[in-house]
Amino acid sequence: MNSVKVLGAVMAALVVTGCNTGQPRIWRVAYDTSRFVFVDNAQCYVSKRIPQARTAQSNYRRDANWVIWDGVADANNRPKQYLDIGNPEFKLGDAPRVVVEDAIEGDAETRTFVAERQVASLGPISCMGCASLACRESCGATPRQAIETRIGQITVTWDTYNPASTGVIRVTSTYRCANAGGMPNELCPDIIRQEQPATDAAECQVEVPFVARRIDVNQNTNYANTGCDGPACGR
């Protein structure tokens, strides 16, 4: 996963539509993280109330190197592309954490990339007097036999592939719980029964615009085969 690739053609050979000989393209991208740092939507919290404790920020931007390269057409003859945005993590209020771990396959004609991961598990674990997830995990309680499903989805849509480009990144996090049967330990928590739900039993979506500047490269430009996100990114 840490091998180094070499771009085989100069960027001047690209056209603004993004269709070329398949060589990777690199963009320097920035987007506002304030809506991720504090989500101003009551539905994104287990209590359905916006917390009074909050962090506010302005003019901070997450910066990253994003890489796009062309794939091959699918069975319906629609051209595919791949987008590598690194490994950012998003925590939207109390909703489950969304982690990007791999490159995202997308539609070259619409310039849209969508990836989703679903994780199903038994639970939640319930411990009296435990307010935090770490406490619940360490208290030794047996999880319920109900099925919890956490769904994380990320969508990246580009307006164009011009040297100065814009687009939108949308992150959606969802929690679901399904009863596994009729026995008490097979039921999802119910506030009517005065039972505590999972600490991330919320649903949330945040959408922010991004701006991108294509990086001019030549045939000797190297890039790691994972995108770069965060302070460790080289300029």
Accessible surface in RSA format (square Angstrom, percent):
REM  Atomic radii and reference values for relative SASA: ProtOr
REM  Chains: A
REM  Algorithm: Lee & Richards
REM  Probe-radius: 1.40
REM  Slices: 20
REM RES _ NUM      All-atoms   Total-Side   Main-Chain    Non-polar    All polar
REM                ABS   REL    ABS   REL    ABS   REL    ABS   REL    ABS   REL
RES MET A   1   157.44  81.5 116.49  77.1  40.96  97.5  85.08  72.3  72.36  95.9
RES ASN A   2   134.71  92.9 113.25 109.4  21.46  51.7  34.54  83.1 100.17  96.8
RES SER A   3    59.09  49.9  45.76  61.1  13.32  30.7  51.01 108.6   8.07  11.3
RES VAL A   4    93.55  61.6  67.03  60.7  26.52  63.9  67.03  58.2  26.52  71.9
RES LYS A   5    86.16  42.0  82.96  50.9   3.20   7.6  43.09  38.8  43.07  45.9
RES VAL A   6    95.64  62.9  70.70  64.0  24.95  60.1  70.70  61.4  24.95  67.7
RES LEU A   7     1.15   0.6   1.11   0.8   0.04   0.1   1.11   0.8   0.04   0.1
RES GLY A   8    53.36  65.8   0.00   N/A  53.36  65.8  25.31  69.5  28.05  62.8
RES ALA A   9    32.31  29.7  23.03  35.5   9.29  21.1  28.76  40.5   3.55   9.4
RES VAL A  10    66.84  44.0  63.91  57.9   2.93   7.0  63.91  55.5   2.93   7.9
RES MET A  11     8.56   4.4   7.43   4.9   1.13   2.7   4.23   3.6   4.33   5.7
RES ALA A  12    96.53  88.8  56.71  87.5  39.82  90.6  70.20  98.9  26.33  69.8
RES ALA A  13    68.39  62.9  37.87  58.4  30.52  69.4  49.28  69.4  19.11  50.6
RES LEU A  14    23.14  12.9   6.31   4.5  16.83  42.3   6.31   4.4  16.83  45.3
RES VAL A  15    80.43  52.9  74.45  67.4   5.99  14.4  79.67  69.2   0.77   2.1
RES VAL A  16    86.80  57.1  82.71  74.9   4.09   9.8  82.71  71.9   4.09  11.1
RES THR A  17    84.81  60.3  69.88  70.8  14.93  35.6  73.74  99.0  11.07  16.7
RES GLY A  18     1.80   2.2   0.00   N/A   1.80   2.2   1.80   4.9   0.00   0.0
RES CYS A  19    86.22  65.2  76.68  85.5   9.54  22.4  32.13  81.4  54.08  58.3
RES ASN A  20    39.11  27.0   4.04   3.9  35.08  84.5  14.93  35.9  24.18  23.4
RES THR A  21   118.01  83.9  83.27  84.4  34.74  82.8  88.92 119.4  29.09  44.0
RES GLY A  22    27.37  33.8   0.00   N/A  27.37  33.8  14.72  40.4  12.65  28.3
RES GLN A  23    52.48  29.3  52.15  38.1   0.33   0.8   5.46  11.6  47.02  35.7
RES PRO A  24    20.19  14.7  18.62  17.0   1.56   5.7  18.62  15.4   1.56   9.7
RES ARG A  25     1.45   0.6   1.45   0.7   0.00   0.0   1.40   1.9   0.04   0.0
RES ILE A  26    11.50   6.5  11.50   8.6   0.00   0.0  11.50   8.3   0.00   0.0
RES TRP A  27     0.07   0.0   0.07   0.0   0.00   0.0   0.07   0.0   0.00   0.0
RES ARG A  28    50.82  21.3  46.11  23.5   4.71  11.2  39.39  53.8  11.43   6.9
RES VAL A  29     0.98   0.6   0.00   0.0   0.98   2.4   0.67   0.6   0.32   0.9
RES ALA A  30    27.79  25.6  26.09  40.3   1.71   3.9  26.11  36.8   1.68   4.5
RES TYR A  31     4.14   1.9   1.54   0.9   2.59   6.7   2.75   2.1   1.39   1.7
RES ASP A  32    40.47  28.3  39.36  39.2   1.11   2.6  11.20  26.4  29.27  29.2
RES THR A  33    16.14  11.5  16.14  16.4   0.00   0.0   8.96  12.0   7.19  10.9
RES SER A  34    29.02  24.5  23.35  31.2   5.67  13.1  12.89  27.4  16.13  22.6
RES ARG A  35   125.65  52.8 123.16  62.8   2.49   5.9  47.26  64.6  78.40  47.5
RES PHE A  36    17.61   8.8  12.31   7.6   5.30  13.8  12.55   7.6   5.06  14.5
RES VAL A  37    70.01  46.1  37.96  34.4  32.04  77.2  45.56  39.6  24.44  66.3
RES PHE A  38    30.63  15.3  22.41  13.9   8.22  21.4  24.00  14.6   6.63  19.0
RES VAL A  39     7.46   4.9   5.61   5.1   1.84   4.4   6.73   5.9   0.72   2.0
RES ASP A  40   105.42  73.8  77.02  76.7  28.40  67.2  26.03  61.3  79.39  79.2
RES ASN A  41    65.36  45.1  61.18  59.1   4.18  10.1  16.21  39.0  49.15  47.5
RES ALA A  42    30.28  27.8  27.22  42.0   3.07   7.0  27.22  38.3   3.07   8.1
RES GLN A  43   103.99  58.2 103.35  75.5   0.64   1.5  42.62  90.7  61.37  46.5
RES CYS A  44     0.33   0.3   0.33   0.4   0.00   0.0   0.00   0.0   0.33   0.4
RES TYR A  45    15.74   7.3  15.74   9.0   0.00   0.0  12.74   9.6   3.00   3.7
RES VAL A  46    38.39  25.3  24.39  22.1  14.00  33.7  24.64  21.4  13.75  37.3
RES SER A  47    57.32  48.4  35.18  47.0  22.14  51.0  36.26  77.2  21.06  29.5
RES LYS A  48   100.89  49.2  87.75  53.8  13.14  31.3  70.03  63.0  30.86  32.9
RES ARG A  49   170.95  71.8 165.33  84.3   5.63  13.4  67.81  92.7 103.14  62.5
RES ILE A  50    63.10  35.9  43.84  32.7  19.26  46.4  43.84  31.6  19.26  52.3
RES PRO A  51    48.75  35.5  38.04  34.7  10.70  38.9  48.75  40.2   0.00   0.0
RES GLN A  52   174.00  97.3 149.33 109.1  24.67  58.7  55.63 118.4 118.37  89.8
RES ALA A  53    89.00  81.8  67.26 103.8  21.74  49.5  77.52 109.2  11.48  30.4
RES ARG A  54   133.60  56.1  94.16  48.0  39.44  93.9  42.22  57.7  91.39  55.4
RES THR A  55    83.55  59.4  76.09  77.1   7.46  17.8  44.11  59.2  39.44  59.6
RES ALA A  56    95.30  87.6  60.91  94.0  34.39  78.2  67.18  94.6  28.12  74.5
RES GLN A  57    53.92  30.1  26.89  19.7  27.02  64.3  17.72  37.7  36.19  27.5
RES SER A  58    87.30  73.8  69.84  93.2  17.46  40.2  42.27  90.0  45.03  63.1
RES ASN A  59   130.20  89.8 103.44 100.0  26.77  64.5  26.54  63.9 103.66 100.2
RES TYR A  60   151.88  70.9 150.09  85.4   1.79   4.7 103.28  77.6  48.60  59.9
RES ARG A  61   116.82  49.0  89.72  45.7  27.10  64.5  33.39  45.6  83.43  50.6
RES ARG A  62    63.21  26.5  55.69  28.4   7.52  17.9  12.08  16.5  51.13  31.0
RES ASP A  63    34.88  24.4  34.76  34.6   0.12   0.3  17.32  40.8  17.56  17.5
RES ALA A  64     0.07   0.1   0.06   0.1   0.01   0.0   0.06   0.1   0.01   0.0
RES ASN A  65    31.56  21.8  31.56  30.5   0.00   0.0   5.70  13.7  25.86  25.0
RES TRP A  66     0.62   0.2   0.62   0.3   0.00   0.0   0.21   0.1   0.41   0.7
RES VAL A  67     5.76   3.8   5.76   5.2   0.00   0.0   5.76   5.0   0.00   0.0
RES ILE A  68     0.00   0.0   0.00   0.0   0.00   0.0   0.00   0.0   0.00   0.0
RES TRP A  69    72.36  29.0  72.36  35.0   0.00   0.0  53.63  28.6  18.73  30.4
RES ASP A  70    35.60  24.9  21.17  21.1  14.43  34.1  16.23  38.2  19.37  19.3
RES GLY A  71    29.49  36.4   0.00   N/A  29.49  36.4   9.83  27.0  19.66  44.0
RES VAL A  72   122.21  80.4 114.58 103.7   7.63  18.4 120.36 104.6   1.85   5.0
RES ALA A  73    49.58  45.6  25.83  39.9  23.75  54.0  25.83  36.4  23.75  62.9
RES ASP A  74    50.63  35.5  30.76  30.6  19.87  47.0  31.28  73.6  19.35  19.3
RES ALA A  75   112.83 103.7  63.90  98.6  48.93 111.3  76.47 107.7  36.36  96.3
RES ASN A  76   122.13  84.2  97.43  94.1  24.71  59.5  22.75  54.8  99.38  96.1
RES ASN A  77   120.28  82.9 106.71 103.1  13.57  32.7  27.40  66.0  92.88  89.8
RES ARG A  78    84.83  35.6  84.83  43.2   0.00   0.0  35.08  47.9  49.75  30.2
RES PRO A  79    50.45  36.8  50.28  45.8   0.17   0.6  50.42  41.6   0.02   0.1
RES LYS A  80    44.55  21.7  42.52  26.1   2.03   4.8  11.11  10.0  33.44  35.6
RES GLN A  81     3.49   2.0   3.49   2.5   0.00   0.0   0.53   1.1   2.96   2.2
RES TYR A  82    63.79  29.8  63.79  36.3   0.00   0.0  36.60  27.5  27.19  33.5
RES LEU A  83     0.00   0.0   0.00   0.0   0.00   0.0   0.00   0.0   0.00   0.0
RES ASP A  84     9.56   6.7   9.56   9.5   0.00   0.0   0.39   0.9   9.18   9.2
RES ILE A  85     1.11   0.6   0.70   0.5   0.41   1.0   0.70   0.5   0.41   1.1
RES GLY A  86     2.50   3.1   0.00   N/A   2.50   3.1   1.00   2.8   1.49   3.3
RES ASN A  87    82.23  56.7  64.00  61.9  18.22  43.9  27.39  65.9  54.84  53.0
RES PRO A  88     5.11   3.7   0.80   0.7   4.31  15.7   5.11   4.2   0.00   0.0
RES GLU A  89    90.18  51.8  76.17  57.6  14.00  33.3  18.79  36.3  71.39  58.3
RES PHE A  90     2.90   1.5   1.00   0.6   1.90   5.0   2.90   1.8   0.00   0.0
RES LYS A  91    73.02  35.6  61.50  37.7  11.52  27.4  57.31  51.6  15.71  16.7
RES LEU A  92     0.00   0.0   0.00   0.0   0.00   0.0   0.00   0.0   0.00   0.0
RES GLY A  93    20.11  24.8   0.00   N/A  20.11  24.8   7.64  21.0  12.47  27.9
RES ASP A  94    45.00  31.5  43.23  43.0   1.77   4.2   2.68   6.3  42.32  42.2
RES ALA A  95     0.00   0.0   0.00   0.0   0.00   0.0   0.00   0.0   0.00   0.0
RES PRO A  96     7.09   5.2   5.99   5.5   1.09   4.0   7.09   5.9   0.00   0.0
RES ARG A  97   131.12  55.1 105.44  53.8  25.68  61.1  29.38  40.2 101.74  61.7
RES VAL A  98     8.26   5.4   6.42   5.8   1.84   4.4   8.26   7.2   0.00   0.0
RES VAL A  99    50.18  33.0  38.56  34.9  11.62  28.0  38.56  33.5  11.62  31.5
RES VAL A 100     7.77   5.1   4.26   3.9   3.51   8.5   7.77   6.8   0.00   0.0
RES GLU A 101    91.25  52.4  76.51  57.9  14.74  35.1  19.96  38.6  71.29  58.2
RES ASP A 102    85.08  59.6  72.84  72.5  12.23  28.9  35.57  83.7  49.51  49.4
RES ALA A 103    46.05  42.3  19.88  30.7  26.17  59.5  19.88  28.0  26.17  69.3
RES ILE A 104     2.93   1.7   1.78   1.3   1.15   2.8   2.93   2.1   0.00   0.0
RES GLU A 105    86.99  49.9  75.26  56.9  11.73  27.9  22.06  42.7  64.93  53.0
RES GLY A 106     5.04   6.2   0.00   N/A   5.04   6.2   5.04  13.8   0.00   0.0
RES ASP A 107    24.57  17.2  23.33  23.2   1.24   2.9  12.51  29.4  12.06  12.0
RES ALA A 108    17.90  16.5   7.77  12.0  10.13  23.0   8.14  11.5   9.75  25.8
RES GLU A 109    99.26  57.0  72.96  55.2  26.30  62.6  35.75  69.2  63.51  51.8
RES THR A 110    69.85  49.7  56.70  57.5  13.15  31.3  60.05  80.7   9.79  14.8
RES ARG A 111    67.57  28.4  67.57  34.4   0.00   0.0   1.57   2.1  66.00  40.0
RES THR A 112    35.22  25.0  31.86  32.3   3.35   8.0  23.86  32.1  11.35  17.2
RES PHE A 113     0.00   0.0   0.00   0.0   0.00   0.0   0.00   0.0   0.00   0.0
RES VAL A 114    74.12  48.8  53.82  48.7  20.30  48.9  53.82  46.8  20.30  55.1
RES ALA A 115    36.16  33.2  28.83  44.5   7.33  16.7  35.42  49.9   0.74   2.0
RES GLU A 116    91.09  52.3  52.07  39.4  39.02  92.9  18.28  35.4  72.81  59.4
RES ARG A 117   105.94  44.5  99.79  50.9   6.15  14.6  48.42  66.2  57.52  34.9
RES GLN A 118   109.28  61.1  79.55  58.1  29.73  70.8  21.10  44.9  88.17  66.9
RES VAL A 119    81.88  53.9  78.62  71.2   3.26   7.9  81.75  71.0   0.13   0.4
RES ALA A 120    70.64  64.9  40.24  62.1  30.40  69.2  40.44  56.9  30.20  80.0
RES SER A 121    47.57  40.2  37.16  49.6  10.41  24.0  40.74  86.8   6.82   9.6
RES LEU A 122    83.79  46.7  67.37  48.2  16.43  41.3  67.37  47.3  16.43  44.2
RES GLY A 123     0.32   0.4   0.00   N/A   0.32   0.4   0.32   0.9   0.00   0.0
RES PRO A 124     9.11   6.6   6.71   6.1   2.40   8.7   9.01   7.4   0.09   0.6
RES ILE A 125    46.67  26.6  41.76  31.1   4.91  11.8  41.76  30.1   4.91  13.3
RES SER A 126    56.42  47.7  40.15  53.6  16.27  37.5  16.31  34.7  40.11  56.2
RES CYS A 127    20.94  15.8   6.15   6.9  14.79  34.8  10.54  26.7  10.40  11.2
RES MET A 128   189.43  98.1 162.17 107.3  27.26  64.9 130.54 111.0  58.88  78.0
RES GLY A 129    86.65 106.9   0.00   N/A  86.65 106.9  45.27 124.2  41.37  92.7
RES CYS A 130    17.90  13.5   7.88   8.8  10.02  23.5   1.12   2.8  16.78  18.1
RES ALA A 131    95.41  87.7  67.62 104.3  27.80  63.2  74.69 105.2  20.72  54.9
RES SER A 132    57.96  49.0  51.30  68.5   6.66  15.3  46.50  99.0  11.46  16.1
RES LEU A 133   101.10  56.3  96.67  69.2   4.43  11.1  96.67  67.9   4.43  11.9
RES ALA A 134    71.98  66.2  62.88  97.0   9.10  20.7  65.85  92.7   6.13  16.2
RES CYS A 135    44.56  33.7  37.98  42.4   6.58  15.5  18.23  46.2  26.33  28.4
RES ARG A 136    13.66   5.7  13.19   6.7   0.47   1.1   4.10   5.6   9.56   5.8
RES GLU A 137   114.42  65.7  87.05  65.9  27.37  65.2  28.67  55.5  85.75  70.0
RES SER A 138    93.81  79.3  57.68  77.0  36.14  83.2  49.89 106.2  43.93  61.5
RES CYS A 139    57.40  43.4  18.27  20.4  39.13  92.0  27.57  69.8  29.84  32.2
RES GLY A 140    69.14  85.3   0.00   N/A  69.14  85.3  39.93 109.6  29.21  65.4
RES ALA A 141    33.79  31.1  15.35  23.7  18.44  42.0  24.73  34.8   9.06  24.0
RES THR A 142   115.13  81.9  90.54  91.8  24.59  58.6  58.10  78.0  57.03  86.2
RES PRO A 143    43.08  31.4  40.42  36.8   2.66   9.7  40.42  33.4   2.66  16.5
RES ARG A 144    30.37  12.7  28.37  14.5   2.00   4.8  13.05  17.8  17.31  10.5
RES GLN A 145    64.15  35.9  62.80  45.9   1.36   3.2  18.96  40.4  45.19  34.3
RES ALA A 146     0.00   0.0   0.00   0.0   0.00   0.0   0.00   0.0   0.00   0.0
RES ILE A 147    65.77  37.4  64.79  48.3   0.98   2.4  64.79  46.7   0.98   2.7
RES GLU A 148     6.32   3.6   6.32   4.8   0.00   0.0   0.00   0.0   6.32   5.2
RES THR A 149    26.81  19.1  26.81  27.2   0.00   0.0  11.74  15.8  15.06  22.8
RES ARG A 150    59.35  24.9  57.11  29.1   2.24   5.3  29.67  40.6  29.68  18.0
RES ILE A 151    36.02  20.5  34.33  25.6   1.69   4.1  35.38  25.5   0.64   1.7
RES GLY A 152    14.68  18.1   0.00   N/A  14.68  18.1   7.21  19.8   7.47  16.7
RES GLN A 153    51.29  28.7  50.56  36.9   0.73   1.7   4.25   9.0  47.05  35.7
RES ILE A 154     6.79   3.9   6.70   5.0   0.09   0.2   6.75   4.9   0.04   0.1
RES THR A 155     6.73   4.8   6.28   6.4   0.45   1.1   4.46   6.0   2.27   3.4
RES VAL A 156     0.00   0.0   0.00   0.0   0.00   0.0   0.00   0.0   0.00   0.0
RES THR A 157    46.08  32.8  45.67  46.3   0.40   1.0  36.88  49.5   9.20  13.9
RES TRP A 158     2.26   0.9   0.00   0.0   2.26   5.3   0.00   0.0   2.26   3.7
RES ASP A 159    75.97  53.2  65.23  64.9  10.75  25.4  25.13  59.1  50.84  50.7
RES THR A 160    51.87  36.9  49.88  50.6   1.99   4.7  48.11  64.6   3.76   5.7
RES TYR A 161     2.72   1.3   1.10   0.6   1.62   4.2   1.10   0.8   1.62   2.0
RES ASN A 162    50.93  35.1  50.93  49.2   0.00   0.0   8.78  21.1  42.16  40.7
RES PRO A 163    57.51  41.9  57.51  52.4   0.00   0.0  57.51  47.5   0.00   0.0
RES ALA A 164    59.64  54.8  41.68  64.3  17.96  40.9  42.35  59.6  17.28  45.8
RES SER A 165     3.20   2.7   0.00   0.0   3.20   7.4   0.98   2.1   2.22   3.1
RES THR A 166    63.77  45.4  62.74  63.6   1.03   2.5  48.99  65.8  14.77  22.3
RES GLY A 167     2.33   2.9   0.00   N/A   2.33   2.9   0.09   0.2   2.24   5.0
RES VAL A 168    47.25  31.1  46.44  42.0   0.81   1.9  46.44  40.3   0.81   2.2
RES ILE A 169     0.01   0.0   0.01   0.0   0.00   0.0   0.01   0.0   0.00   0.0
RES ARG A 170    71.46  30.0  70.62  36.0   0.85   2.0   5.02   6.9  66.44  40.3
RES VAL A 171     0.00   0.0   0.00   0.0   0.00   0.0   0.00   0.0   0.00   0.0
RES THR A 172    26.74  19.0  26.35  26.7   0.39   0.9  24.03  32.3   2.71   4.1
RES SER A 173     0.16   0.1   0.16   0.2   0.00   0.0   0.00   0.0   0.16   0.2
RES THR A 174    12.17   8.7  12.17  12.3   0.00   0.0   4.32   5.8   7.85  11.9
RES TYR A 175    24.53  11.5  15.72   8.9   8.81  22.9  14.31  10.8  10.22  12.6
RES ARG A 176   121.43  51.0 118.88  60.6   2.56   6.1  53.40  73.0  68.03  41.2
RES CYS A 177    40.89  30.9   9.71  10.8  31.18  73.3   9.74  24.7  31.15  33.6
RES ALA A 178    58.53  53.8  53.20  82.1   5.33  12.1  58.27  82.1   0.26   0.7
RES ASN A 179    92.09  63.5  63.46  61.3  28.62  68.9  13.39  32.2  78.69  76.1
RES ALA A 180    54.37  50.0  16.45  25.4  37.92  86.2  25.34  35.7  29.03  76.9
RES GLY A 181    33.06  40.8   0.00   N/A  33.06  40.8  27.32  75.0   5.74  12.9
RES GLY A 182    67.77  83.6   0.00   N/A  67.77  83.6  35.66  97.9  32.12  71.9
RES MET A 183   120.78  62.5 120.60  79.8   0.18   0.4  85.71  72.9  35.07  46.5
RES PRO A 184   100.20  73.0  94.10  85.8   6.10  22.2  96.50  79.7   3.70  23.0
RES ASN A 185    81.75  56.4  76.41  73.8   5.35  12.9  35.85  86.3  45.91  44.4
RES GLU A 186    44.66  25.6  44.66  33.8   0.00   0.0   1.01   1.9  43.66  35.6
RES LEU A 187    38.97  21.7  38.97  27.9   0.00   0.0  38.97  27.4   0.00   0.0
RES CYS A 188    21.03  15.9  17.99  20.1   3.05   7.2  16.68  42.3   4.36   4.7
RES PRO A 189    26.27  19.1   5.42   4.9  20.84  75.8   5.69   4.7  20.58 127.9
RES ASP A 190    46.57  32.6  42.32  42.1   4.25  10.1  10.59  24.9  35.99  35.9
RES ILE A 191   137.56  78.3 122.62  91.4  14.94  36.0 123.47  88.9  14.09  38.2
RES ILE A 192   151.68  86.3 125.03  93.1  26.65  64.2 132.35  95.3  19.33  52.4
RES ARG A 193   108.88  45.7  83.20  42.4  25.68  61.1  64.40  88.0  44.48  27.0
RES GLN A 194   171.29  95.8 135.39  98.9  35.90  85.5  46.29  98.5 124.99  94.8
RES GLU A 195    45.32  26.0  37.57  28.4   7.76  18.5  18.87  36.5  26.45  21.6
RES GLN A 196    97.19  54.3  88.33  64.6   8.86  21.1  27.88  59.3  69.31  52.6
RES PRO A 197    30.43  22.2  30.28  27.6   0.15   0.5  30.43  25.1   0.00   0.0
RES ALA A 198     5.13   4.7   3.46   5.3   1.66   3.8   4.77   6.7   0.35   0.9
RES THR A 199    46.17  32.8  30.54  31.0  15.63  37.3  28.10  37.7  18.07  27.3
RES ASP A 200    24.07  16.9  24.07  24.0   0.00   0.0  10.27  24.2  13.80  13.8
RES ALA A 201    22.02  20.2   8.20  12.6  13.82  31.4   8.83  12.4  13.19  34.9
RES ALA A 202     4.70   4.3   0.00   0.0   4.70  10.7   4.69   6.6   0.01   0.0
RES GLU A 203    78.84  45.3  74.69  56.5   4.15   9.9  27.25  52.7  51.60  42.1
RES CYS A 204     5.10   3.9   0.00   0.0   5.10  12.0   5.10  12.9   0.00   0.0
RES GLN A 205    97.82  54.7  79.36  58.0  18.46  43.9  18.54  39.5  79.28  60.1
RES VAL A 206     2.88   1.9   2.26   2.0   0.62   1.5   2.88   2.5   0.00   0.0
RES GLU A 207    71.41  41.0  67.44  51.0   3.97   9.5  16.85  32.6  54.56  44.5
RES VAL A 208     1.94   1.3   1.57   1.4   0.37   0.9   1.94   1.7   0.00   0.0
RES PRO A 209    94.20  68.7  90.74  82.7   3.46  12.6  90.83  75.0   3.37  20.9
RES PHE A 210     2.24   1.1   0.00   0.0   2.24   5.8   1.51   0.9   0.73   2.1
RES VAL A 211    88.86  58.5  88.37  80.0   0.49   1.2  88.37  76.8   0.49   1.3
RES ALA A 212     6.47   6.0   0.00   0.0   6.47  14.7   2.38   3.4   4.09  10.8
RES ARG A 213   147.76  62.0 147.07  75.0   0.69   1.6  55.00  75.2  92.76  56.2
RES ARG A 214    34.48  14.5  25.53  13.0   8.95  21.3   0.38   0.5  34.10  20.7
RES ILE A 215    59.41  33.8  55.34  41.2   4.07   9.8  59.41  42.8   0.00   0.0
RES ASP A 216   122.64  85.9  98.91  98.5  23.73  56.1  34.84  82.0  87.80  87.6
RES VAL A 217    18.23  12.0   1.94   1.8  16.29  39.2   8.57   7.4   9.66  26.2
RES ASN A 218    74.24  51.2  74.24  71.7   0.00   0.0  17.96  43.2  56.28  54.4
RES GLN A 219    96.35  53.9  92.95  67.9   3.40   8.1  32.34  68.8  64.01  48.5
RES ASN A 220   114.56  79.0  97.57  94.3  16.99  40.9  27.67  66.6  86.89  84.0
RES THR A 221    36.04  25.6  29.03  29.4   7.01  16.7  27.76  37.3   8.28  12.5
RES ASN A 222    92.73  63.9  70.01  67.7  22.71  54.7  15.59  37.5  77.13  74.6
RES TYR A 223    32.38  15.1  23.84  13.6   8.54  22.2  20.41  15.3  11.98  14.8
RES ALA A 224    55.28  50.8  43.81  67.6  11.47  26.1  43.89  61.8  11.40  30.2
RES ASN A 225    39.26  27.1  26.24  25.4  13.02  31.4   8.89  21.4  30.37  29.4
RES THR A 226    46.80  33.3  40.85  41.4   5.95  14.2  21.46  28.8  25.34  38.3
RES GLY A 227     9.77  12.0   0.00   N/A   9.77  12.0   2.03   5.6   7.74  17.3
RES CYS A 228    37.61  28.4  33.98  37.9   3.63   8.5  19.47  49.3  18.14  19.6
RES ASP A 229    37.52  26.3  10.90  10.9  26.61  62.9   1.86   4.4  35.66  35.6
RES GLY A 230    12.82  15.8   0.00   N/A  12.82  15.8  12.77  35.0   0.05   0.1
RES PRO A 231   142.34 103.7 110.48 100.7  31.85 115.8 120.23  99.3  22.10 137.4
RES ALA A 232    98.73  90.8  63.28  97.7  35.45  80.6  75.05 105.7  23.68  62.7
RES CYS A 233     6.13   4.6   0.00   0.0   6.13  14.4   0.01   0.0   6.12   6.6
RES GLY A 234    53.35  65.8   0.00   N/A  53.35  65.8  41.36 113.5  11.99  26.9
RES ARG A 235   214.30  90.0 140.77  71.8  73.52 175.1 100.98 138.0 113.32  68.7
END  Absolute sums over single chains surface
CHAIN  1 A    13021.6      10232.2       2789.4       7027.1       5994.5
END  Absolute sums over all chains
TOTAL         13021.6      10232.2       2789.4       7027.1       5994.5
